[in-house]
Amino acid sequence: MTSTDTHVVAHQVRRLDVPLPQPYDEAVHRYEQLVPAADTARFEQLANWDAVRELAAINAPHGFMIYWKADVTATMAGSPSGWKCAEYLMGNHTIAERMFHYDPASMLYAPLRTVIYADAEERTHLAVDQPSTLFSSYGNPAIAEVGQHLDRLLADLFTAMGATPPAELEPGIRERLIGCWRLVGYSVTAAEGGETDRPLGNNPLGTILYTPDGYMSAQLARPGPYEDDQEPDAYSIAYSGPYDVDEQARTVAHQVQVSVIPSWLGTTQIRRVQFREPGMLVLSSSEPRPGDGVMTTTTISWSRQPPR
């Protein structure tokens, strides 16, 4: 596509319309307590982005700030339409920056647009488009992951409002795994306060790939030089095969079809899955240590890689 071509993207968006337990006026008041107005004057006075992030953490205790508000009821006064309705632009520019970094067009959906309204039976609702369905349309896993993070913040906001968060706001582990991850940490810790060993060194090398159609490949290595080039499994781990996710147990099972470690061939390597922060994946497993049988936990940390 050239710069003179029009880029058309067709994608599905899920609108969430969630009942709130409060009457309309109370719901608006509660929402504006939980989502304060962005202090734009103070943000503009800050000298660097670290200071901006620090202020945002204070200004947005639940992750969101209000950048614009319209009292739609007052705007429509005198018309035959008498609904109670307030409209907002809600977001967090320090979170949005993680998408803006890759594609400025993603700001089309940041901040998020929200509406609080009362229906014909005076029941209050909060309506918003699900963030992950908006930002997944950019075809960039790094942007999509921020959308999933916004989903979770939105779920927490609904909970704080006293509402039941829609189940759709919790993305599946499989969906969050897909993509390329770079190895940033590999440690083995013995149980009961034992020492932590780093068999691949303090700066290990490696990547792990998860494809949408259910296959994975992992390569992990200790930086050289190597003492024995005839024993690759002494300093590296490499294997691949299909994978399955158990959403309830929060585990991923790697079915090893190819491996530089012969004893792994035909086995299933099960890893516990944690997403400790956006862009960070932690896989872990526990097993007895050969020789003395002491239980050890292997913890492998990964950082999501942007698409090329």
Buried (B, 14 or more C-beta within 10 A) or exposed (E): EEEEEEEEEEEEEBEBEBEBEBBBEEBBEBBBEBBBEBBEEEBEEBEEEEEBBEBBEEBBEBBBBBBEBEEBBEEEEEEEEEEBBBBBBBBBBBBBBBBBEBBEBBBEBBBBBBBBBBEEEEEBBBBBBBBBBBBBBBEBBBBBBBBBBBBBBBBBBBEBBEBEBBEEBEBEBBBBBBBBBBBBBBBBBBEEEBEEBEBBEEEBBBBBBBBEEBBBBBBBBBEEEBEEEEEBEEBBBBBBBBBEBEEEEEBBBBBBEEBEBEEBEEBEBBBBBBBEEBBBBBBBBEEEBEEEEEEBBBBBBBEBBEEE
